[in-house]
Amino acid sequence: MTELVYSTETGRIKPQTTSSTSLKKDSIVRIMRQTNGRKGNGVSIITGLELDETSLKKIAKELKQRCGCGGTVKNGTIEMQTDKREFLKSYLEAKNYKVKLAGG
């Protein structure tokens, strides 16, 4: 059986993936520190919150007020302009989330 990879009408065709092969959600919130492409300024990236966009924005707003820093919601993650990962962890644990610190 041959698999179609290109069509003159639509261009390159991506292979279809099933949802069972995608990453499994383990309901653990991870807080990573990232400095790549940010001129040395670190940000904390919060992933794993399985919430809709409005709920993520609400939590981000609360965190920004508590930390006194800026932040945003991008692609289902919260980016906080702070290195206070321990504070973020304790705040999210108080809201009954299972939290791990990931990365450097």
N, C-alpha and C positions, 0 to 999 in steps of 0.2 A: 504494500500500500504506500503510495507516495503522499507526501504532505505538501500542501500549497504554501509557499513562502513569499511569493511576489505576484501581484496582479497589476496589469497595466492600468486598470481603473482606479485602484485604491493605493497602490504602492506596496511597500513591504508589509507583510502580514505577520503580526506577532503571534507566537503560539499561545493557545488558550491554556490557562491554568485553572485548576479547580480550587475551591476554597479549602479543601482538606489538605492540600499540599502547602498552603500558606502557613506563616508562623502562627503557632498556637498562642493564645493569650493566656498568661498565667496569673493575671490579676495582681501583679506586683508593680507598684509605682517605682520607677527608677529616676534618680537625680544624678545627672552627669555634669561635670565641669568641662567647658570647652573654650579654647582660646584660638582655635584655627580660624584664620581670616578675619580676626577681630583686633589686629594690631596690639596683641598682648593683653587686651582687656578680657577678663574671664566672664563667662555667663554660665548660669546654671540652667540646664535643660531638663524639664520634667516630662517624662514619657510614661505611658502605661495607664493613664487615666481614661477609662472607657466611658467618656461622657460626650454629650453633644456640644456643639460650638458655643451655645449660650452659657451652658454650665461651666465650660472651661474658661470663658471670659469672666464669669463671676468669681471663680476661684483665683484667677490671675489678678483680678482687681483687689481682692482681699489680701493676697500675698504682697502686692505692690504697696498697699497701704501699711501693712505690718513691717515690711523690710525698709520702706522709705527709698525705693528704687524704681526703675522703669522695667518694663517687660511687655511681652506681646504673646499672642497665640498664633502659631503657624503650623499648619498641617497636622492638627491633632496633638501638638505638643505645646508646652508653656516655656517660653524663654524669659528668664529673669536676669537682669543686669546686676548680679550680685554673686559673691562667693560664699554666702551664708548658707551652705548646704545643710549644716546641722540644724539651723533654725527652721529651714524649709521642711526637713524631715520630721522634726518634732511637731510642727504645725499640721502636717498632713496625717501624722499618726494620731493626733488628737481628733481628727475627722474620720477616724476608723479606717484608714488606708494602710495596707501593708507596704512599707517603704524600704528600699535598699539604696545605698550610695554606690554608684557605679563609676568606673573610670578614675582618673587622677584627681 
